[in-house]
Amino acid sequence: MMNLFDIMVVIVLVFCISLFGLLLNNKNIIITIACLELGLLSLNTNLLISAAFIDDQLGQIMTLIILVIAAAETSIGLAILLSFYRVNGTVSSTYATSLNG
């Protein structure tokens, strides 16, 4: 069975992958949204594992609230992405100035 340290190492590794994905990607908006969600997922997993380790229910409730907010953020981001694709015909962020005002 894995102990707390092993789980935290995996969570930090997932967060680093998310961070590198955000830093290295500057063209595709879909990959940016996926990296943001991966970072939020690793944060939620960290909070959930820590709350379960110290037997705290508040951390588990906060994890659920953060997951709901992340789902709402993703749906709004994908709606904006869909309108961006309809205007430009691509999801490349080089044309991001076309959605101004």
WOQUILIN-V692754 format. One record per residue. RES is the residue in one small letter. SS is DSSP state (alpha for helix, beta for strand, coil for the rest). D_LAST is the distance of its C-alpha to the last C-alpha in whole Angstrom. Layout:
RES:SS:D_LAST
RES:SS:D_LAST
//
This chain:
m:coil:54
m:coil:51
n:coil:51
l:alpha:48
f:alpha:48
d:alpha:48
i:alpha:45
m:alpha:43
v:alpha:44
v:alpha:42
i:alpha:39
v:alpha:39
l:alpha:39
v:alpha:36
f:alpha:34
c:alpha:35
i:alpha:34
s:alpha:31
l:alpha:30
f:alpha:31
g:alpha:29
l:alpha:26
l:alpha:27
l:alpha:28
n:coil:25
n:coil:22
k:coil:22
n:beta:22
i:alpha:19
i:alpha:22
i:alpha:25
t:alpha:23
i:alpha:22
a:alpha:26
c:alpha:27
l:alpha:25
e:alpha:27
l:alpha:30
g:alpha:30
l:alpha:29
l:alpha:32
s:alpha:34
l:alpha:34
n:alpha:34
t:alpha:38
n:alpha:39
l:alpha:38
l:alpha:40
i:alpha:43
s:alpha:43
a:alpha:43
a:alpha:46
f:alpha:48
i:coil:48
d:coil:49
d:coil:46
q:alpha:44
l:alpha:41
g:alpha:40
q:alpha:40
i:alpha:38
m:alpha:35
t:alpha:35
l:alpha:34
i:alpha:32
i:alpha:30
l:alpha:30
v:alpha:29
i:alpha:26
a:alpha:25
a:alpha:26
a:alpha:23
e:alpha:21
t:alpha:22
s:alpha:21
i:alpha:17
g:alpha:17
l:alpha:19
a:alpha:17
i:alpha:13
l:alpha:16
l:alpha:17
s:alpha:14
f:alpha:13
y:alpha:17
r:alpha:16
v:alpha:14
n:alpha:15
g:coil:19
t:coil:19
v:coil:19
s:beta:19
s:alpha:17
t:alpha:17
y:alpha:14
a:alpha:12
t:alpha:10
s:alpha:9
l:alpha:6
n:coil:4
g:coil:0
//
